Amino acid sequence: MSWAIEMKNYPQRRACALVGIAPRVYRYMSSRPDDAALRERLRELSSERRRFGYRRLHLLLKREGVVVNWKKLYRICKEERLTVRKRGGRKRAVGTRAPMAVPQDPNQRWSLDFVSDTLLDGRRFRILCVIDDFSRECLATVVDNSLSGERVAR
C-alpha cells in the first residue's frame, strides 16, 4: 500500500482498490490504550504461580486494586502466551509391545473363546471353545445356558 502511494504516486483510493481493501481500513488508527504495565504485571504473576489461569490471575489483580475486564485479561493472556496447558489424560503404556511368539509345537499355547447365540424361543446359550494355537484344533467345547467363572477354570 505505502509503496504504491509513495513510489508510484497512486492516489490512496486507487492503491486500496488494487489491494482490495477499503480506504477506511487503511486509515484506521487504533484507539486501544497502552497495556504495557498490565502485561508486565501479568507476566510477573504468572511466573510466580505457573498453574494459575486467567481467572485466578484476574482475582489477584482485583485484590491489588487493578480493575480490568476479564475478557480483556483473557485476550492479553492469549497474546502473551500465558495460558496454562490442560493436564494430560490417563497414563497409557509407553513403547511398543513385543509380538507374541508363534508356537512351534502342539499344546504350547491355547486360546479360549466364548460364543453366544439364542434359540428360537428366545433363550440364550453360550459355548466355550478351547483351541490349540499351533494345530488350530478344538480341544474342548462346553455348552450351557450360563457359564460361571469357576466352571470355566475347571
C-alpha positions as CSV (number, residue, x, y, z in Angstrom):
1,M,0.0,0.0,0.0
2,S,2.5,2.6,1.1
3,W,4.8,1.6,-1.7
4,A,2.1,2.2,-4.3
5,I,1.2,5.6,-2.8
6,E,4.8,6.9,-2.3
7,M,6.8,5.3,-5.2
8,K,4.1,5.2,-7.9
9,N,2.2,8.3,-6.8
10,Y,-1.1,6.4,-6.9
11,P,-4.0,8.0,-5.0
12,Q,-4.9,6.4,-1.8
13,R,-8.3,5.2,-3.1
14,R,-6.7,3.5,-6.2
15,A,-3.9,1.8,-4.2
16,C,-6.6,0.4,-1.8
17,A,-8.6,-0.8,-4.8
18,L,-5.6,-2.6,-6.1
19,V,-5.0,-4.4,-2.8
20,G,-8.7,-5.0,-2.4
21,I,-9.3,-3.2,0.9
22,A,-11.5,-0.2,1.8
23,P,-9.7,3.1,2.4
24,R,-11.2,3.3,5.9
25,V,-9.3,0.1,6.8
26,Y,-6.0,1.7,5.6
27,R,-6.6,4.9,7.5
28,Y,-7.8,3.2,10.7
29,M,-5.9,4.2,13.9
30,S,-6.3,2.0,16.9
31,S,-7.7,3.7,20.0
32,R,-6.8,0.8,22.3
33,P,-4.9,2.1,25.4
34,D,-1.4,1.0,26.2
35,D,-1.4,-2.1,28.4
36,A,2.3,-2.4,29.0
37,A,2.1,-2.1,32.8
38,L,-0.7,-4.6,33.0
39,R,1.1,-7.0,30.6
40,E,4.3,-6.8,32.8
41,R,2.4,-7.4,36.0
42,L,0.6,-10.4,34.4
43,R,4.0,-11.9,33.3
44,E,5.3,-11.5,36.9
45,L,2.2,-13.1,38.5
46,S,2.2,-16.0,36.0
47,S,5.9,-16.7,36.5
48,E,5.3,-16.8,40.3
49,R,2.2,-19.0,40.1
50,R,2.6,-21.2,37.0
51,R,-0.6,-23.2,37.5
52,F,-2.9,-20.1,37.7
53,G,-5.1,-19.5,34.8
54,Y,-6.6,-16.1,33.7
55,R,-9.5,-16.4,36.1
56,R,-7.3,-16.7,39.2
57,L,-4.9,-14.0,37.9
58,H,-7.9,-11.8,37.5
59,L,-8.7,-12.3,41.2
60,L,-5.1,-11.5,42.2
61,L,-5.2,-8.3,40.1
62,K,-8.5,-7.4,41.6
63,R,-7.1,-7.8,45.1
64,E,-4.2,-5.4,44.1
65,G,-6.8,-2.8,43.0
66,V,-6.3,-3.2,39.3
67,V,-9.7,-3.0,37.6
68,V,-9.7,-4.9,34.3
69,N,-12.4,-6.7,32.4
70,W,-11.9,-10.5,32.4
71,K,-12.4,-10.7,28.7
72,K,-9.6,-8.2,28.1
73,L,-7.4,-10.1,30.5
74,Y,-8.1,-13.3,28.7
75,R,-7.2,-11.7,25.4
76,I,-3.9,-10.3,26.8
77,C,-3.1,-13.7,28.4
78,K,-3.6,-15.4,24.9
79,E,-1.4,-12.7,23.2
80,E,1.3,-13.1,25.8
81,R,1.0,-16.9,25.7
82,L,0.4,-17.2,29.4
83,T,-2.3,-19.8,29.1
84,V,-2.0,-22.9,31.3
85,R,-1.9,-26.1,29.4
86,K,-4.5,-28.7,30.2
87,R,-3.5,-31.6,32.2
88,G,-3.0,-34.9,30.5
89,G,-5.5,-37.8,30.5
90,R,-4.9,-41.3,31.8
91,K,-1.5,-42.8,31.5
92,R,-1.0,-45.3,28.7
93,A,1.6,-48.0,28.2
94,V,4.8,-46.5,26.8
95,G,6.6,-48.1,24.0
96,T,5.7,-50.9,21.6
97,R,4.6,-54.3,22.9
98,A,6.6,-57.3,21.9
99,P,4.8,-59.5,19.4
100,M,3.5,-62.8,20.7
101,A,5.8,-65.7,19.9
102,V,4.4,-68.2,17.4
103,P,4.0,-71.7,18.9
104,Q,6.3,-74.3,17.5
105,D,4.7,-77.5,18.9
106,P,1.1,-78.5,19.8
107,N,0.0,-77.7,23.4
108,Q,2.4,-74.8,23.8
109,R,-0.4,-72.2,23.8
110,W,-4.2,-72.4,24.0
111,S,-6.8,-69.8,23.3
112,L,-10.2,-69.5,24.9
113,D,-13.2,-68.1,23.1
114,F,-16.8,-67.5,24.1
115,V,-19.6,-67.8,21.5
116,S,-23.2,-67.0,22.3
117,D,-26.5,-67.3,20.4
118,T,-30.2,-67.5,21.0
119,L,-32.7,-70.4,20.5
120,L,-36.0,-69.9,18.6
121,D,-37.8,-69.5,21.9
122,G,-35.5,-66.6,22.9
123,R,-33.3,-68.4,25.4
124,R,-29.6,-67.7,25.2
125,F,-26.8,-70.2,25.4
126,R,-23.0,-69.9,25.5
127,I,-20.2,-72.0,24.1
128,L,-16.7,-72.0,25.5
129,C,-14.2,-73.2,22.9
130,V,-10.6,-74.2,23.8
131,I,-8.3,-74.1,20.7
132,D,-4.7,-75.2,20.3
133,D,-2.9,-72.3,18.5
134,F,-0.4,-74.5,16.7
135,S,-2.7,-77.0,15.1
136,R,-5.9,-74.9,15.2
137,E,-7.6,-78.0,16.7
138,C,-10.6,-77.5,19.0
139,L,-9.6,-79.3,22.2
140,A,-12.8,-78.8,24.1
141,T,-16.2,-77.2,23.9
142,V,-18.5,-76.5,26.9
143,V,-22.2,-75.6,26.2
144,D,-24.6,-74.2,28.8
145,N,-27.2,-71.5,29.5
146,S,-24.7,-69.7,31.8
147,L,-21.0,-70.5,32.3
148,S,-19.7,-69.4,35.7
149,G,-16.0,-68.5,36.2
150,E,-15.5,-71.5,38.4
151,R,-16.7,-73.8,35.7
152,V,-14.5,-72.1,33.1
153,A,-11.5,-72.5,35.3
154,R,-12.2,-76.3,35.6
